Amino acid sequence: MKSVEEIKAAIEAAVPGAGVEFVPNPGPAAEHSLRLAPESALAVATFLRDDADLAFDFLSNVTGIDWPDKEIAEKAKVKRQVIKTVEGVDQQLEETVEETRKRVEPGCLEAVYHLYSIAKKHGPLVLRMKTANRSDQVELPSFTPVWRSAEFQEREIFDLYGIVFRGHPDLRRLLMWDGFKDHPMRKDYVEPDDYEYEPTAHDEVLKRAQEHKSREQGSGNREQGSGIA
């Protein structure tokens, strides 16, 4: 099989403006991957399947990843004006100091695809796509029109992570019920007190539900008390 760098070059030659990014893997396996721009991903996928040398005719699995917002601390050298006394005289001097600045790197959701070629007996080739954020821009193109095996796996990612796959022929929940409001594989997911919404004999869950109910009742009583003239 061609190296990931060679495959990237072949994609760029065949799909103008493909916007393919090489993503190195620093681990021992060194299984590098390619991140695709969503707007050109279907064209790239079709090329990878139909190219005579590559012939990636089998999509084995699709995985979802949740990347929450990340706070990054960066050190930077800045110049500032200070007043110092030199030989009894106050002077305004410039000095360089090191400051730590924090910034938030917005999170995203990511879909990771593993491709093989049954015809050429090579693989895997790892493809990645990420959403613009984790809230209101969570759409990615579906690969189901290219590899039918993506259908149920993309449904699972939609269900558990919340990625909306444009062009999917039957995008609906797979594991959770239709009325379920959240995505259980998100890192900020909070479990309900009771999945069946009725009392349970499970000691730990029941205790937690009772504690939550007591806090809610206490808060309600305080609010009522504050409204009395």
N, C-alpha and C positions, 0 to 999 in steps of 0.2 A: 504494500500500500504506500502511496505517496505520503510524505510527511505533512503535518498540519500546515506548515508554512507553504508547501507546494500546492496544497489544496486551496488555500487562501488565494494564492496567485492565480490559480485556474479559475476560481470564482470571479475574481476581479476582471479577468480577461473576457469572461463570457457574459457577465452581468454588469453593464456600466453603472457606476454609482452604487454598487452593492453595499458599501459601508460596512465591511466585515472587519471585526477587531480580533486580533490574536490574544488569547487569554492564557498566559503560562500557568502551569501547575508546578509549584515548587516542591511537591512531595516526591517520595522515592519512585512512585509509579510514573511521574512526569507525563501524565495523561493530559496534554494541553487541549484546549477547546477553542471554538470560534464563536464570538458573540455577533449575532445578526441584527441589523437594523430592521425593525418591524415592517417598515414600508416596502422593503425589498425582499423580505424573508421568503415569501412564496416563490418568487422567481429563483432565488438561490436554491431552495429545496427541490424545485423541479429540475434544475440543472444537475444537482447532486444525484438525483434518481436516474436521469436520462443519459448522462454523459457515459460514453462507451467505456472509458477507462476507470471511472469511479463506480458507477452502477450501484449506488446505495439503495437497494431495493427493499430493505427491511428496517423498520423502526422497532427496536426491541422494547424500549421503555421511555417514559416521560416522568420527570420528577419536578415537584414544585419546591421553591425556596422562598422564605420570608426574610427580607433584610430590613429590620426596623431602622428608624432614624438613629444616627450615630453621632455622639459628641466627640469632637476631635480637638485636642489641645496642641497648639503649635507655638513654638518659641520664635520670637522675632526680635531683632535689634532695632531700637528706635532712638532718635536723638531728641533731647529735650533741653530747655533752657533752665538753668538753676542759678541761684544767688549764693555765692561763696565769698567768705571774707578772706582776703589775701593781704597780709601785712597791715591789718587794721582797716582795710578799705573793702567795702562791699562791691563785688564785681559780678556781672552777669556772664556766665560761661555756658558753653554747650557741652553736654556729655552724652555718651552712648550707653544705654542700659538695655538689658534683656528683659522682655516682657512675655508672659504666657497669655496667649489669646485663644479663646474657645470659639469654635464654630460648629454648627450642626449640619451634618451631611444627610440630605433627605434619603429616606428609605425607599425600597421598591420591592416588587415581587418578581420572581424569575422562574422561567420554565427551562428545563434542561432535557435535551433529547439525545438518545444514543442510537446511532445508525450503524448498520452492517451491510455488507454486500454478500448475499448468498451466491450470486453468480461468480463473483471474483474471489470469494472466500477471504475477505479482509474486513477490518474494523476493530474496535469501534471508532467512529468519528463523533465527537461530542459537540453539539450545537447548543447555544444559549440565547435566550431572548429575555429582556427585562422591561417592566412597565415603567411609566413615567413617575408614578408614586404608588402609595399604598391605599389611597382613598378614592379619589374620583377619576383617576386616569389609569385604569387597570386593564385595558384592552390589549390583546395581542392577536395576530392572525392565527387561525387554526391550520394545522398541518394535515388534518383529516383528508382534504382533497388530494393530497400527494401520497400520504401513507395512511391507509384505512385503520391501521392498528393504533393510530393516535386517538380514535374516537372516544373509547371508554376511559383512557388514561387522562385525556384533557378534561373529560367530565369530572373525574375524581379530583383533579387540581382545582377546577372551578368550585367544586363543592367544599373542599377542605382549605383552600387558600384564597379563593375569590377572584382569580384571574378570569376575565371574560374573553373567550376565544371567538373572534369575529369569523364568520363563515362556517362555524361548526354546525353540522346538520341536525343535532339534537341536544343542545346544551341545556341540561337540567341536572339537579342533584342526583348523586349516585349512591351515596352511603347515608346521608342525613335526609330527613323527611322534608317535603316541600315547604312547610311552614317554618322551618328552622331559620333563624335570623343571622347566624354568625358563621365563622369559618374556623373549625376546631384546630387546624394546624398553624394558625397565626400565633406568633410568639406572645402577643398581648391578649390572647383569648382567655376569658374567665369562665370557668365551668359553672353551670347553674347548680343550685342546691339539690335539685331533684330532676333528673332527665324526664321522668314520667309525669311531673307536675302533680304528684300526689304523695302522701306520707310514705316513708320508706322505713324499714326496720334496720337499715344499715346504720350502725351506731355513729360512725364518724360523720356521715352525710347528715343524719338527723340532728346531731348536736350542732353542726354548723348552721343548718337551717333555722334551728331554734334561736341561736345567737343572733343571726341576722334579723329574725322577726322581733326579738326583744329590742334591738337597737332601733328598728323602724318604729316600733310602738312608742319607745321613749322619746324619739325625735318628734313624733306626732303629738304627744302629750305636751311637750315643751312649746310647740307652735300654738297649740290651743290656749295654753296658759298665758302666753304673751299677748293674746288678743283680748283678754278680759280687761274691761275698764276699771 
